[in-house]
Amino acid sequence: MANQLVMLVLIMVIIYFFMIRPQTKRQKELKKFRENLQVGDKVVTIGGIHGKILEIAETTVLINSEGSKLRLDKSALASSTEDKLMA
């Protein structure tokens, strides 16, 4: 009985460190990225559209993508292309 309890606790600890903790870390980094956006940043949307930020509102951004202007929700932004160039 004690062995089963120890194994159950061990499995929960493994699940926490390999699944839950990395996911929450990624979510915090993404939130920080979206809060620190600035005009002129080059970004990529979750749909793969590359563009440059022209205007930032409370919940939306206006980006220029190859001559087209798109207004997107901040949650649609996935990453910055500057980060990829430095890595």
C-alpha positions as CSV (number, residue, x, y, z in Angstrom):
1,M,0.0,0.0,0.0
2,A,2.8,2.4,0.9
3,N,4.7,1.5,-2.3
4,Q,1.6,2.4,-4.4
5,L,1.2,5.7,-2.7
6,V,4.9,6.5,-3.2
7,M,4.6,5.6,-6.9
8,L,1.5,7.7,-7.3
9,V,3.2,10.8,-5.8
10,L,6.3,10.2,-7.9
11,I,4.2,10.0,-11.1
12,M,2.5,13.3,-10.1
13,V,5.8,15.0,-9.5
14,I,7.1,13.8,-12.9
15,I,4.0,15.0,-14.7
16,Y,4.3,18.4,-13.0
17,F,8.0,18.9,-14.0
18,F,7.7,17.6,-17.5
19,M,4.3,18.9,-18.6
20,I,2.7,21.5,-16.3
21,R,5.7,23.6,-15.4
22,P,7.1,24.1,-18.9
23,Q,3.6,25.0,-20.2
24,T,3.1,27.7,-17.6
25,K,6.6,29.1,-18.3
26,R,5.8,29.4,-22.0
27,Q,2.5,31.1,-21.2
28,K,4.3,33.7,-18.9
29,E,6.9,34.4,-21.6
30,L,4.2,34.8,-24.3
31,K,2.3,37.2,-22.0
32,K,5.4,39.2,-21.3
33,F,6.2,39.4,-25.1
34,R,2.7,40.7,-25.9
35,E,2.9,43.3,-23.1
36,N,6.3,44.6,-24.3
37,L,5.3,45.1,-28.0
38,Q,6.5,48.4,-29.5
39,V,5.9,50.2,-32.8
40,G,8.4,49.0,-35.4
41,D,8.8,45.5,-34.0
42,K,8.8,42.7,-36.6
43,V,6.4,39.9,-35.6
44,V,4.9,36.6,-36.8
45,T,1.3,35.7,-36.2
46,I,0.0,32.3,-35.2
47,G,-1.1,31.9,-38.8
48,G,2.5,32.5,-40.1
49,I,2.0,36.1,-41.4
50,H,5.1,38.2,-41.0
51,G,4.7,42.0,-40.5
52,K,5.9,45.1,-38.9
53,I,3.9,46.8,-36.1
54,L,2.5,50.2,-37.2
55,E,0.1,50.9,-34.3
56,I,-0.7,49.4,-30.9
57,A,-4.1,49.7,-29.2
58,E,-5.2,48.1,-25.9
59,T,-6.1,44.7,-27.3
60,T,-5.2,45.0,-31.0
61,V,-2.2,45.8,-33.2
62,L,-2.0,47.2,-36.8
63,I,0.7,45.5,-38.8
64,N,2.1,46.1,-42.3
65,S,2.6,42.9,-44.3
66,E,4.0,43.4,-47.8
67,G,2.0,46.5,-48.4
68,S,-1.2,45.3,-46.7
69,K,-2.3,46.6,-43.4
70,L,-3.9,44.1,-41.0
71,R,-5.5,44.8,-37.6
72,L,-5.0,41.8,-35.4
73,D,-5.8,40.9,-31.8
74,K,-2.7,40.8,-29.7
75,S,-3.4,37.1,-28.9
76,A,-2.8,36.3,-32.6
77,L,0.9,37.3,-32.3
78,A,3.2,34.3,-31.7
79,S,6.7,35.7,-31.8
80,S,9.2,38.4,-32.8
81,T,11.4,37.8,-35.8
82,E,14.2,39.7,-34.0
83,D,14.3,36.9,-31.4
84,K,14.8,34.3,-34.2
85,L,17.6,36.2,-35.8
86,M,19.6,36.5,-32.5
87,A,19.2,32.8,-31.6
